[in-house]
Amino acid sequence: MKSKEFNIKLNGLSIEELNEMLTNTQGELNKLKMNHKTAELENPLEIRSVRRNVSRIHTEIKKRELQQSTN
């Protein structure tokens, strides 16, 4: 999924859904890292995209927390 599409998807989610998505994505990243260490991945660049998605989710959560604290 491209970053713009992913960011649009994040905007439509609640904080609880973002936290759940973050947990799932971090689990996926850990699984990819483990598989990469034990065996060759079909697409090792997938680790990069999942890691960036984790960062995008963290950024969206932080942005919403800051918006709530200023309101």
C-alpha positions as CSV (number, residue, x, y, z in Angstrom):
1,M,0.0,0.0,0.0
2,K,1.4,3.4,-0.9
3,S,2.1,5.9,1.8
4,K,-0.7,8.4,0.8
5,E,-3.3,5.6,0.7
6,F,-2.0,4.4,4.1
7,N,-2.2,7.9,5.6
8,I,-5.7,8.3,4.3
9,K,-6.7,5.0,5.9
10,L,-5.1,6.1,9.2
11,N,-7.1,9.4,9.2
12,G,-10.4,7.4,9.3
13,L,-9.5,5.3,12.4
14,S,-10.1,6.0,16.1
15,I,-7.3,6.0,18.7
16,E,-8.2,2.5,19.8
17,E,-8.2,1.1,16.3
18,L,-4.8,2.8,15.7
19,N,-3.4,1.2,18.8
20,E,-4.7,-2.2,17.7
21,M,-3.3,-1.7,14.2
22,L,0.0,-0.7,15.8
23,T,0.2,-3.9,17.8
24,N,-0.6,-6.0,14.8
25,T,1.9,-4.2,12.6
26,Q,4.6,-4.5,15.2
27,G,3.9,-8.2,15.5
28,E,4.1,-8.6,11.7
29,L,7.5,-6.7,11.7
30,N,8.9,-8.9,14.4
31,K,7.8,-12.0,12.5
32,L,9.4,-10.7,9.3
33,K,12.6,-9.9,11.2
34,M,12.7,-13.4,12.7
35,N,12.1,-15.1,9.4
36,H,14.7,-13.0,7.8
37,K,17.3,-14.1,10.4
38,T,16.5,-17.8,10.1
39,A,15.7,-18.0,6.4
40,E,15.8,-16.0,3.2
41,L,12.7,-13.8,2.7
42,E,11.1,-13.7,-0.7
43,N,11.0,-9.9,-0.5
44,P,13.4,-8.4,2.2
45,L,12.3,-4.9,1.3
46,E,9.0,-5.7,2.9
47,I,10.7,-5.2,6.3
48,R,11.3,-1.6,5.3
49,S,7.8,-0.9,4.3
50,V,6.3,-2.5,7.4
51,R,8.8,-0.6,9.6
52,R,7.8,2.7,7.9
53,N,4.1,1.8,8.4
54,V,4.8,1.4,12.2
55,S,6.3,4.8,12.2
56,R,3.4,6.3,10.3
57,I,1.0,4.8,12.9
58,H,3.1,6.2,15.8
59,T,3.1,9.6,14.1
60,E,-0.7,9.6,13.7
61,I,-1.2,8.6,17.3
62,K,1.2,11.3,18.6
63,K,-0.5,13.9,16.4
64,R,-3.9,13.1,17.8
65,E,-2.6,13.2,21.4
66,L,-1.2,16.7,20.8
67,Q,-4.4,17.8,19.2
68,Q,-6.4,16.6,22.3
69,S,-4.0,18.3,24.7
70,T,-4.3,21.6,23.0
71,N,-8.1,21.5,22.8
